[in-house]
Amino acid sequence: MAPRSPCSSDPSITDVRPPPSSPAVRHALPDDESRLHDLQSHLDEGAPTLLDAAISGTFGECLVAVDDSDSDADSNSTSDRAVGYLLAAAGDGGVPPSGVAPDDTLDGDAPTVHVSELVVAPDARRQGHASALLATLLSRHPGATVTLTVAPDNDAARALYERFGFEVSRELPDFFDDGPGLLLVRRSRSE
């Protein structure tokens, strides 16, 4: 996911690249499959088929946060323990994510990226892994409008997304099996 535009509405956020001391992030590797499915079990509504497609490289992008404390941070070694992942898919400009009715939420011509899943292992939370995953995704897609859905009562996730410039666009009734979701949008910053 390039530096954030200086026209950002939050002047305290000037760069979306992870700081040098942030946790390591890499692309998913086929050997990660079992561990990523274990991580996916921490989601209320994961999509195993979508995750498999991203791992195999046939759909979207799967970024992996790793605990590289015992390995070389510059390697793509699967000995790095995957402690989280972000699953995203790029779309056409102005096309909303699956399950979301079209409206004026998205910037018409800007490319879009939808974050389908973001999860960090419970024992690795509050260590910057989710922030590193989001920052990496945003640096890989400069100028894109990024969307995601979140449960209204998931305060920790909402706070994270707000720090990255996401704003609530609207409520999506019955989006999740157990209730509504919120569509969050981080508008294109290509100005």
Buried (B, 14 or more C-beta within 10 A) or exposed (E): BBEBBEEBEEEEEEEBBBEEEBBBBBBBBEEBBEBBBEBBEEEEEBBEEBBBBBBEEEBBBBBBBBBBEEBEEEEEBBEBBBBBBBBBBBBEBBEBBEEBEEEEBBBEEBBBBBBBBBBBBEEBBEBBBBBBBBBBBBBBBBEBBBBBBBBBEBEEBBEBBBEBBBEBBBEBEEBBEEEBBBBBBBBBBBE
